[in-house]
Amino acid sequence: MGLMMLSDFKRFYNHVAWILRGVKVFALIGRSGTGKSFRAQLVAQKYGIDLIIDDGLLIKGQKILAGKSAKKEKAFLTAIRTALFDDRRHREDVRKTLEDEPFKKILIIGTSERMVHKIAERLGLPTITKVVKIEEIATEEEIETAINSRKNEGKHVIPVPAVEVKRNYSSILLDTVRVFFKKNIGFVFSKDKVFEKSVVRPEYGKRGRITISEPALTQMVLHCADEYDQAIIIKKVIVKNDYKGYKLKIHIHIPFGSQISGNIHEFQSYVIENLERYTGIMIASLDIVVDDISTNI
């Protein structure tokens, strides 16, 4: 209990310290594969953001400062945990670097508001003050192109030069691309900007066409539910797979008075986004059935 209280006090102290330092936290969110990492530096330039958190990495400018990439993980579930800083050593490594690094603004990239708030909380950062949606900085056509590239080629982007990726993750490096952003309304630079980004193929996506067993998918759904809201009790997961993709039906129990009943759609989106993001499979449909609402589950 003493260690728990000490840990909680330290998190609270760090949280207050960030606020006193005037640190502001931003977030960039969008569905899996919509090009968030590709445009991260653009958002950072617009708002004068010093640091970026993306898929387990802490990035400053064109350099990786700390962390480990979720794209290096060989297992889907481990990749999710890495992106969410589930591992204590990984989390503490990034926290220590944040404490030592002078900065005023930081950007967290994720698939949902719940995900980015979870990351901010785990890293002891202040409450997120502004959320930018991918639809605000990319056209429908650009988003669709990015999604198709992810589905058809399994290509992902890390917003740093190839030399940074090669240093620790040479096995996943595919290519590098220089992105030229001209001055435009909404993102006005004093001069045109050029960023170098690395195109990678994650370890968990290097196996050609991906198929996943029902037990593995069930475990991932259980993990997503635990991350989203521990009040949700998964009773059964039914999986079907056809040419359109995977079809899931999740049977849940929730305690009486739980607020989850008003957020079923958000929970559904959260599960779909994370399964597609970290497995490369397509979720054709996901139905949620509330079997029971009771005080004794």
N, C-alpha and C positions, 0 to 999 in steps of 0.2 A: 504493500500500500504506500509506504514511504517513497519507493522508487517511482511509483505511478504519479504521486503528488509532485515530486521533484520534476518529473518529465513535463507534467502539465504546466507547472510554474514557468519552466524554461520556455515552453511554447508561447505562453502568455507574455512573458518578458520580451521575447523576440518580436512578437506581434506588435506590442506597444513601441518597441524600438524602431520598427519600420515606419510606423505612423509618425513618430517624432522626427524621423529623417525625411519625411515628406514623400515617401515611396508610394507610387500609384501603380495599380495592377490593371492591365488591359487583357482582353481575351479576343481571340479570333476563332469563330466556330463555323462549322459546316459539315455536311454529310461526308462520309468516307469517300476519298478520291476526288473531291471537288476542286483541288488545287490550293489548299490553304498554305501548305509549306512553300509552294511555288511563289506565293504572293506575300509571304511573311515580312520580308525586308521592305516591301512597299508600304505596308502598314506601319512598320517601325520608323521609316523615314517620315511619314506624314505626322505622326504624333511625337516624334523625338524620343522614341523608346530605345533604351540602352541594351536590354537583354531579352532573349527569347527562350521560352521553354517549349520544346517540340519533341514528342515521342521519347521522353526520357533524357533528352540532352539539354544542357544549358549552353546557349550560344550568345556570343558577343560579336556583333559585326559579322566578320567572315571567319570567326574562330570558335571552335568548341572548347569551352572552359572546363566543363565537368559533366558527369553523368555517363550513361551508357545507352546506346540506341536500341529501341524496341525492335528495330528491323534486323538486328543481329541475332535475335533469339530464334532458336530452331523450333520451338513449340508455340502454338497459337496462344494458349492460355498464359504462358510466361511472357509473351509479348505484351499482352494486355496489362499484366501486373507491372511490367517495367515502365510502360507509358504512364501508369498511375502512381509510380514511386512506392510500390507495395513493399519492396525490400528495404529493410532498415539501413543497411550499409549504403545502398544507392541513394536513399533519401538524405542521410546525414552528410554524404559527400557533397551533394548539391547545396544543402543548407549551409555547410561550412564555407563553401565558395561564395555563396550569396552574402554571408556575413562579412567576408573579407573584401568583397568587390564594391567599390563606390558606384552607386547607380540611383536614379530617381524614378525610372519607369521600366516596367517589365511586361512582356507580352506572353500569355499562355495560349497555346494552340490546342484545340480539342474538337470532338464531334458534337458536343452538347454543352449547355450551360452547366448541367450537373457535373460533367466530367471536369471542366476547368475550375469550378468551385472546389471540387474534391482535391485537385492538384494544389491549388492555392492553400487550402487548409493543411494538407500534409507537409507542405514546405514552410508552414508558419508565416505565410505572407498575408498582408492585409486583404480586406474584402475587395473583390473586383469592382472597379468604378465604371468601366465602360466595356461593353460587349459589341464587337464588330462582326457582322454576319458576312459570309463569303459572297452572298448575293449583292452586297453593297459595293463590292470592289471588283466583281467579275460579271461579265454578261452571261446570259443563259447559254449561249453558244460556247463560250470558253469553259463553262462548268461542264457541259455535256462532253466536250472534247477531252477534258481531264478525266472524267468518269470512264469514257470508252478506252482511254489509254491504260487506265488501271485494270479494267476488266479484261481487255484483249492481250495486253503485253505484260501485265504485272509490274509495271514500272512505278516507283515512288520517287519522291524528291526530298533531299535534305538540303536546307537553305544555307549551305556553306560550300567553299571550293573543294574540288576533288582531293587536293593535298591534305585537307583536314580529315576527310573520310578515310583516305588511304592509310593514314597513320595508324588507325585502330580497326578499321572495318574494310580492308581491301577485298575481302571475299564477296562483299555485296555490291561493290562499285561497278557500274555499267558504263557510265559516260558522264560528261560534264557539259553544262550549257551556260552560255552567257546571255543574260536577259537585259535588254535595253529598254528602259522606261523613259518615254518622253514626257515633257511637261503637259499636264492636262488638268482640266477643272476637277477640283476635289483633292487632287494630289499634286500641289504646285511645288516643284523643286526650284532652287535657285539656279540649278543647271541640270542637264540630263544625267540620269544615273544608270550605271551598269553594275549588275550583280552576277556573280558566278554561283551556280547551283549544281549539286551533284545528283545524277540520276542513279538510283540503286534498285536492286531486286532483293527484297528481304529473304533471309534464310528460310523462313517458313513459307515462302512463295516460289521456291525454285524447283518445284517437283512436277511441273507440267500441269495437267488438269487435276484439280484438287477434289478429292472426295474425303469426307469425314464421317466417322462412325457415329451411330446414334448415341452411345455412351459418352463419346468425346463432346458432342454438341450439347448433351444434357449437362455435363460438367461446366461448360462455358456459360450456359444459361443460368445455372445455379450461382456462378461467380458474378455474373451481371446483376442478378437479383440482389445478392448480398451487397454489392457496391452501390446499387441504386437505393435500396431501402431494406434494412434487415427485418422489418416487420412482415415482409412478403415471405410466405412459405410455399415453395414449389412442391407440389404433390406429384405431378406427372408431366413428362414432356414426350409428345408424340412427333416423330420425324418421318416425313416422306420426301422422296427425291425423284423428280422427273426432269424432262428436257427444259422446263422453265426455271428450275432451281429448287431449292429446299423449301418445303412447306412445314411449318412448325405449329403445333397447338400446345399451349402451356396451360395447365390446370393449376390454379393457385388458391391458397387459403389466406385470408387476412383477418387480423383481430378486429373486433367491434370498435367503432370509433376511429379507425385508422383513416388518414387523409388520402391514402393511395387510391381510394375509389374514384376520386376526382382527377387522378393523374394516370389513368390506365394508358391513355394514348401516348403520354410522354414516356412511360416505362416501355411500351411497345417499341417506340422509336429508338430508345436507348439500347435495347437488346439488338435490334436490327443493325444499327450503326456499328456497334462493337463487333458483332459477328462478321459483318462484311469487311470491316476495316482490318481485322487481324487474321482472317482466314482466306480471303480472296474468293469465297463462295458467294453465290447469289441467293438471297432470301426472297423467294417469290411471294410468300405470305407468312404472317405470324399472327395467330389468333390466341387471345387470352380469355380463358374461362375462369370466372370466380366461382369455385365450387361451394365455398362456405365463408360466411362472416360470423365469427363467434368469439366468445370471451375465453374459450378453452380449446385451443388448437393442439 
